[in-house]
Amino acid sequence: MTTLERRYRWLLKAYPYGYRADYGDELLDVLLDSAKPGQALPPLREAVPLVVGGIRTRIITAAQGPAWVDGLHLGIVALTVLNLAVLLPYAMSIPLWLGLSVTALLLILRGRPRLALPFAGLVAVKVTAITMGQPWLDDTLLPVFPDGLWQGPALYGTGGPVGPLTANLLIVLGLVVLATRGRRPRTRSWWWLAAVPLVAGSDPAGLDIVAGSPTAVIRVVLELTLLCGAAYAGHLTADPRWAIAAAAYLLPASAVLAENHQLLQRQDLAHWGLLVLFTSIAAAVPFRARRRILL
């Protein structure tokens, strides 16, 4: 395999596996035939369309099956990732509950809601206990402080219990709904795990936007990037599944806003306003695209 062919194959990974299996070799032959002798790098005018085309194909391929099921599952994945990231800096103090949260996320990613439900339920009960200052289910010494090099307040030490409770309740109820269906949800990419260390220690219920910590900034950038992606996917496919996931993510953020309305500052309101704006756009574009198709 030449260097150019290896790099083209790497770019073609932007396409789904099934598409590469059906058309990858044919597309690669065309690209190699048009290459100049001795060429080692794909031209930019070919590399960019390949990646963009792969992303578009992945989005179109993902718009299959009941939209509400897929959207609910995707929203549960996002909430579980964020909940695990909140627990990560306290791993040495609550290893059991961190392990249960990791197990729940892995099972949810693999589309196993029935197996994930008991783990997510136990974590939800323990999170509620910590936010209310109660040693339920074990003898956890409250408050729980960060480990080692991590700095910050006690676990769920700022804000109230409503935000974390809302997020965990949505996860549990969503898993109950998915578990009662006959068919399993689709599996999700392992790339979701990469978001956990990026936003570790960033707690939306702690109103951490004002402090301007790096993890809080990364979380906001990641949120808005995914919401823009949801809007683009809805526009491309005229499918509302990504808007459903965005709405599920918005509910806990709104609960935090309502619970702490007396403590909010402009940054918090601006953050919530951006979430509402991009979620509304993600909800509107599929119907506009569908109307355009019908016309």
N, C-alpha and C positions, 0 to 999 in steps of 0.2 A: 504494500500500500504506500503510495507516495504521500509526501507531506500535504500537498494540495487536496488529495482525496480525503485524507484524515480530517482536515479542517472543514471540508465540505460536509462530511458525515457529522461532525460536531455541530455545525449549523443546522443540519437537518433534524437534530434532536428537538428543535423547537416544535416539530410536528408530532402529533400523537403516534404511539407505537403502531396502531393499526394502519394508519395512513402511510407510515414509512415502510411497513411490510408489503403494502400493495403497490406503492408508487415510488418508493425511495430509490431503488436501483435505477429505474428509468429516468428519474429526475437527475440522479447523480451522473448518469452517462451523458445526458444533455449538457450538464455543467462542465464536465471534463472535456467533452468534445469542443466546446467553445473556448476553452482556456488556451493561452499562448504557451509556446514551448518554454520550459524552464520556470513557469510561473509557480510560486509557492504560496501566495496569499490570495484568497478570494477577493475580487474587487468589491469596493464598498457598495457600488450600485447593484451588486448581486447579493451581498451579505445582508443588507438591511431588508430588502423585500423578502428574503428567505425567512428571516426571523419574524417579521411582521405577518407574513403569510402563515407561518406555523402557529403563532398566537391566535390569529383569526380562526384557523382550522380547529384548534383546541376548544375555543369558545363555542363554535358552532356544533362541534361534536358533543360538548357538555350539555347542550340544550336538548336533552332527551329525557323521556319519562315525565311523571307528574311534577310540575314546577313547584308546588307547595311542599312536597316531600323533600325534594332536593334543596330548596331554599331553606327550609327549617333545619335540615341536617347541616348545611353550610354555616348557618347562624350559630348552631350549637358548637360546631368546631371552633369558630372564632371566639366565642365566650369561654370555652374550656381552655383554649390556649392562653387567654388573658388571665384567667383565674390561676392557672399553673404558674404563670410568670410572677404573679403577686406573691405566691408561696415560696418561690425559689430562694430568695435571700435568707430564709429562715429554715433551711433544710436540716441543719444540725439539731435544731430544737424540736422539729416536728417531722422526723424522717418517715414515720408511718403514714401520715396524712399526705405528705408529698408523694410517696410511692403510690398511694391509692389514686391521687390525682393524675399521676403519670399513666398509670394503668388505664384509668377511665379515658384519657385522651387517646391513647394508642388504640383502644377498642373502638372508640368513636371514629377515628380515622379509617379503620378497616371496615367500617359499616356494620358493627356488631352492637346495636343499641341494647339488646336484651342482656348481653354480658356486661356492658358498661353501666347499666342502670344501678345495680347495687353499689358499685364503687363510687359513682357520682352522687348517689343518695347519702352515703356515709360522709363523704367530703362536705356535702351541703349542710348536713347536721352539725359537723364539727366547725365549719366556718361560721354558722349562726351562733354556735356556743361561744366562739372566740369573740365575735363582735358584741355579744351580750355579757361577756365576762364570766361565763359559766364553764366549769370543767367537765362538760358532758363527754361520755364515751371513753375518756381516759383521764389521767391525772395531770394533764398539761398545766404547767405553772404559768399563770398569766401575770403580767403581759409577756408576750413572746417578742424578743428583740432580735435584730439581724445578727448573722454570724460573721465572724472573721473580719474581712476587709469591707463588708457591706456597711453602709451608713444609712441611717434613716430612723423613722419612728417605729414604735412597736407595731406588730402585725395588726392591721385594722384598727390602729390606735387613733386615727383621725377620721372624722366623718362619723356617720351612724351606721346601723345595721341594715337599713332598707336597701341600699345599693347592692352590697354583696348578696343579700338574701334574694333580691329580685333576679340577679344573674344566675345564681344557683338554682332557684326555683324554675326559671325558664329552661335551664339545662335538663333538670329532672323531668319536668312535664313534657318537654320536647322528646326526650328519650322514651317516655311512656307512650306517647303517640306513635313514634316510629316503631317501637317494639310490638305494638298491637297489629301492625300491618303484616301481611303475609310475605312481602318481599323485602329483602335487606336494602338499605341505602347503598349507593355506590361508595367505593373506597376513595379516599382522598390522598393527595400527594404528601410524601414525607417532608416536603419543603415547609409545611406548616410548623414543624418542630423548630425550624431555624428562627422563627419569630419569638420563641420563648426566651432565650438569653438576650435577645435584642431589647426586649421591654421588661426584663426582670426587675422587680421592685417598683414598677410603675403601677400605682393603684388609683384608678379613676375615682373611687369613693373617697380618696384622701385629698382630693382637690390639689393635685401636685403640679398643675399647669403654671401657677403663679411662681413657684419656686424655680422653674426653668431648668430642672435637672435634665441631664442628657437623655436618660431613659424616657422621661415624659415627652421630650421633644421628638424622640424617635417614634414613640407610640402615636403621637398626633400625625406625624408625617406618614406613618404606615397606615393609619386609619383613613386618611384622606386619599392616599394612593389607591387603596383597595376600593374605596367608595367611587373614585373616578373610574376604576376598572369595572365596577358593577354597572355604572351608567353606560360605559362603552359597550359592555356585553349585552345589556338590555337593548341598546340602540341597534346593535348588529343583528340580534336574533329575534327581536320583538317578544322576548320571553321575560316574565317577571320574577324568575327564581332568585336572581341576585338582589332584587329589591326586597324580597321577603327576608333574605339573610341580613341585609342592611337594617331593616326595621327591627329584627330580633336583637341586633347589637345596640340599636338606639334606645330600646326600652330601659335597660339598666342605667344608661347615662342620664336619661330623663328622670329616673327615680332618684339618682344622686342629686340632680338639680333641685327637685322638689323638696327633698329632705333637708338640704343645706342652703335653702334660698336666702337665709339671713346672713350667711357667711360668704356668699359668692362675690367675686370681683369681676372686673371687665374681661379678664382673660378667660375665666371660666364660662362666662356667658357667650363670649366670642367662639370658644371651642364648641360649645353645645349648638350654637347657631350654625356653625359650619357643618356639623354632623347632620342637623335637620335639613339644611339646604341640599347637601349632596345626597342624602337619603331620598329627599323629595324628587330630585332630578332622576335618580335611579329608578324611582317608582313611576315617573311620568314618561320617560323615553320609550319603554316597551309599548305602551298604548299608542303613543304618537307614531312609532314605527309600524305597528300593526295597522293603524288607520291608513297610513300611507300605502301599505301593501294592498289593502282592500280597495282603496281608490284606484 
